[in-house]
Amino acid sequence: MRHLWLAALLLPAAAHAETNLTVFISNQQQPQIMRHAFDRYEAENPGVKITIQSGGTTSELQAAYLNTVMSAKDPTLDIFLLDIVRPAQFAASSWTVPIAGADMKPYLPAYAEADQIDGKIVALPAFADAMFLYYRRDLLAKYHLTPPTTWAELDAEAKTIQAGEKNPELQGLSFQGAAIEGAVCTFLLPYWSQGKQLVSDGKLTWDRDAALKSLNLWTGLVADGVAPRNIAEVTTEDTRKTFQAGRAAFSVLWSYGWALFQGADSAVKDKVGVTVLPSLGSGQHASCIGGWQWGVSAYSTHVPEASKLVAFMSSPTISKQIAIEGSLMPVYPGLYKDADVVKAVPWFGDALDVVTSAKARPVTARYNEVSDTIRTLTNAVLAGAVTAPDAATQMEARLRRVLR
């Protein structure tokens, strides 16, 4: 009887010892792939249970949700994935816990730099990303075309394909024109391609002529019938779904699209090519860097355990696993030549130069204001609500106030 009494006393303590961690991951970030890694961690760490909380299909919706949770000092969320533009903002708000002891040297430099604010490591890289041009290999072959190297070539090739296919539902090009984070990159891609920088040493380096050419490029593609007239409503997932359904010859999209395009339910399975984004005239090939970072909430009641999980999820082992299973780009340079990774995602073998040379959106604690300015005005031009010259004037004035 005495042994039974002791066992009864010990049961609640053992149950109480279990650590439950809640992780916020967007639906867009393939939570099913992360679940496999979490299962592996749970198997190696008995007593730890990980719950995924998902939501927010755009960077803005994710940020809005996390802003609400962090502002409320909610302790129920332990870990979250942050867009590469967010660590500075979250650190300035004291919403993340500095991660001690991490070695940032092995990571791709852009991610190591984004996650270190004022000498502190405020997040750890999860997976890299950049924008690429996806194209229909079958359609280019049918019309004896090669992947375009300039936007003018893309315009001409798209029109050739559309004319030949005689399919009114076939778009020449899909890109992000809605007032979302993707529209910031939409504006910046041709701006950078002209050899211009938007920000240098935290100060605005505005070039009005480059800004006008950038905006006019996109409106010109709409006027030519290459891009759809409702482009101002098109989100990242709209682009992905349109291309996956076989209703676009070209698309500008992040790397996550590849795995979905190869799925059993994809109309373009085994018909997709990937290349660098075209240049504007004789300019440079520019891409917009993306990627996601693991952050630990300052209000978590399990900071040591959460920090340990984040280190595991940012390790080379998991970076390789999610690259193979989900086509999520590694944050370690060496994995781009790893035989297993390249076998699973062949085009990763040529992607390292694009990721390392891709340009970062302005890193600032006031990024929300920068983003809001660029994406809303780009969207307004594409919607026909504002002319390109007026948008350029307004964009410069607002950005100068923010980036003083």
N, C-alpha and C positions, 0 to 999 in steps of 0.2 A: 504493500500500500504506500509505503514511504517513497518508493521509486516512482510510482504512478503520480504522486503528488509533485515530486520534483520535475517530472516530465511535463506536467501540466503548466508549471511555472515557466519552463523554458520555451514552450511553444510560442507564446506571444512575442517573446524577445527575438526568436529566430525569424518570425514573420516580419517584425518591425525592422529587422536588419536589411531587408531587401531594398535596393535603391532603384527608384523609378525615375527615368529621365525622359523628358518630352522634348522632341526635336521638331522645329518648324521647317518644312520643305515645301516649296511650291509644286503644284501639279506638273508644271512645265519642266521640273528638274528631275523627272523620272524617279519618284519616291520608291517605286518597286525595285529599282536597281540598288538604291541606298538600303532598302530593307534586307537585301542579301548580305550586305556588309554588316549591318546591325546584328543580324542573326549570328554571323561569325563571331562578332564581339561578345554577344551574350553567351555563346558556347565556351568561349575562352575566359569569361568572367562571370562565373555563377553568382547569382544574387543581384545581378544588374538586369533590369528590364527596360527596354527602349520603346517608347510610343511615338509614332509619327503623327504630327498634326500638319495637314496640308491645306492649301488654299492659295488664292491669288495667282492668276494666270499671266500677269505682267509684273515687271519690276516695280511699277508705281503702286499697284494694288498690294504687293508684298510689303513695300516700304510703309504704306499707309497703315496696314494692319500692325506691323511691328512698332511703328511710332506710337500707336494707341496702347499696345501692350506695355511698352517700355515707359511711356509717360505715366501709366497707372502703377508702375513698379510691381507688376504682376509676377509673383514668384513661381507660377505654375509652368512657365516656359524656361527651359534650361539652355537650349542650344538652338541656333538658327543659321540658315544660309543667307549671306549678304552678297548683293551685287558688288562688283569690284569698285563701284563709285561710292559705296556706303561706309566703309570702315572709318574714314576721317570724320564723317558726320556723327556716327555712333560713339566714337572715342571722345569727340568734343562734348557730347551730351552725357558722358560717363555711363553709357549703357552696356559697355562690354568690360569684361575682366581681362586685364593684361595677362598674357600667357608667358610664364617664366620658363627659361631653359630651352626654348626651341631654337634649333639651328636653321637659319633661313638661307644659308648659302646654297644648298642643293636645289632650291626651287628656281623656276624661271624668274629672272630679275624683276619683271613688271609686277608680279604677284608678291614677291618678297618686299618690294618697295611700297606697294599699296597697303600692306598689312602692318607696316611699322610707322607709327605716328609719334613724333616727339621722343624718339628713342625707345618706345615701348611696342612690343608685339601685341596688337589688339585683336588679331584674328589669324587663322591659318588657312592657306590655300586649299580649296576643295577640288576644283577642276578648272581648266583654262577654257578659253573660248575666243573666237574671232569671227568676223563675218566673211563669208565666201560667196562665190557665184556658183550656184548649182545650174546644170543645164541638162537637157535631154540628149544623151548621146545618140539615141536612135534617130531623132529628128535632124540633128546636125549631119549625121552620116547620110540620111536620105536625100538631103539637099546639098551634099558635098561642101559642107561648111566646117570651119575649124573654130574652136572656142575663141570668142572675141577678146581682144586685148585693149580695145578702147570702147568708150560708151557709144561713139558713132558707129563702130562696127556692130555692136550689140543691137542698136536701133535698126540697122539695115538687115541683119540676119533674122531678127524677130519678125520683121515685116515680110521677108521672104518665106519664112515658115508659115506665118499666118495666111498669106495669100495662097500658098500651095495646099495647105490642109483644108481650107474653106470651111473651117469650124468656128462659128461665131462665139463659142464658149472658150476657145483657146486664147489665153492671154499671152502676149509676147514676154512680158516681164511682170513679176509680182515683187513688191517691196513694201516696207512699212511706212504708211502715210498718216495713220491715226496719231492722235496726240499722246503717244506713249514714248517710253525711253528709246525704242527703236528709231523713232523719228529724229532723235538727236544725232544718231549715227547716219541717218539718211542725209541730213544736212552736211555733216562733217566729211563724209567719204569723198565727194568731189571737191570740197574745199581743200582738204589735205592733199588730194591728188594734184592740185596745182602748185604744190610745194609750199603751201602756206600753213602757218601755225595759228591756232586760235588764242592760245595762252602760252606765255613764256615767263618763267619765274613768278607765277601767280598774277601776272598782269595781262590784260587783254591786248592782243596784237591783231587788231581787226584789219581786214582787207576787203573793202566794199566790193571791188570788182570781182574778187573770187567768190564772195557771198552771192552776188547776183548770178554768176555763172552756175553756181551750185543749184540755186533754186530754179533757174531757167532750164537746167538739164532735165529735172524731174517733170516740170510742167510741159516741156517739149515732148517727152516720151508719152505723156497722156494725150497731148494734141495729135501726135502721130498715130494714136490708136494702139501703141505697143503696151502701155500700162492702162489699166481700167479707169474709167471716168470716176468711179467711186473710191479711188485710191486713198482719199482722205479718211476713209473708214476702215482701211485695212490694217489689222494688227499682225503681230508676229505669227500667231497661230493660224490666222487667215492665210498668210503666205504659205505656211507649211502645209495646210490642208489642201489648198488650191494646187500646189505642185504635186503633192502626193496623189491627188485624184487624177493627175494627168491633164490638168487644165491650164498649164503654163509651160512655155518653152524654157524660160530662164527664171531664176528667183534669187534674191539676195537674202541670205538667211544665216543664222548661227549654225554651229557644227552639229547640234543635237538632231537636226533634221535627217542626217544620213541614216541612222539606225531605223528610223521610222519609214524612210523611203524604201528600205530593204525588207520591210515586214511583209508577211503573207497577204495582208489586206491592201497592199500598196499597188496602185495601177502603174507605177513606174519602177517596180522592182527589177534590178539588173539593167536599168536603162539610164542610170544617172551618172553624170560626170561632175567633178568639182574642180574649180580653178580659182586663181586669184581674181580679185575684183578688177574690172577694167579701169584704165586711167582716163583722165579728161584731156583729150588731145595728146600732146607729147609729154604729159605730166607723169607723175609717179603712180605706182600701184599702191594704194593705201587701203588698209583695213582698220576696222574699229575693234579694239580689244574689249573682250568681255570676261566672263568668268565669275566664279562664286567662292566665297570664303566662309569658313566655319567660325562663328563667334559664340562666346559663352556669355550668357546674360549676367549682368551685375546683380540681378535680383534672384538668381537661382539659389536654392537652399542646398544644392549639391555641387558647388563649384569645383572641388577637387576631382570628383567623379566625372563631371562634365568635361573638365579640361583633359582628363585622361582619354575620354572617348574622342574628343576633337583631335588629339594627337594621333590616335589610331586611324581616324578617318582621313587624315591628311598625310598618311604614310605612303611610301612608294608602293607597298603591297596593295593597298586599297586603290591608289591612283591607277595602277595597272588593271585591277579587277574591274573598276567601273568604266575604264577605257574599252576593255574587251566586251563587257556585257552591254554597255549603254552608249558606246561611241562618244563618251565624255572625254574631252581632250586632257591629257596628262599635264600635271604642273611640274613634272621633272623632265628636263631636256632629254636625258638618256632613253626614256621610254618611247620616244618617237622613232627610235631605231630598234626597239625590242621586237624580236621575231614573232612572238605571240600576239603583240599589239598590232603589228603591221599585217599579220595574217588575217586578223579579225576586221581591221579597218585599213585597207590598203593605202588609201590616200593620206593617212596620217604620216606615212613615210616622207611625204613632201610638204607637210604642213608646218614643220618647225620654223622655217624661215618666215612664214606668214605671221605666226604667233609672236615671234620675237621682234618682228619689225612693225607689228600693228601698233597704232597710236592709241593713247589713253585719253579718254574724256577728262576735262579739268578735275584735278584732285583738290577739293576744297570742302571745308565744313559747310559752305553755303551752296553745295552742289544742287540741292533741290530747286533753288531759284534759277541757277544756270540752266538746268534741264527744262524747267517750266518755260523759260523764255524761248529757248531754241525749238522745243517740240511744238509748242502752241502756235508759234508764228510760222513754222514750216507747214504745219497742218493747215493753217489759215490760207496760206498761198495755194496749197494743193486743193483746198475746198473752193477756191475762187473768191474768198471773202476779203482778201488783202492782196494787193499787187506785190510783186517781188521787190521793187524799189522801196515801197513803203515798209515792207517787212524788214528789209535790210536796215533801214533807218531806225526802226523801233528796236530791233534786236541789238544793234550797236549801243543805243542809248541805255537800254536796260542792263546789258552786260557790263557796261562801264560803271554803273551804279553798284553792281554786285561785286565786281572784281577790282575794286579801287586799290 
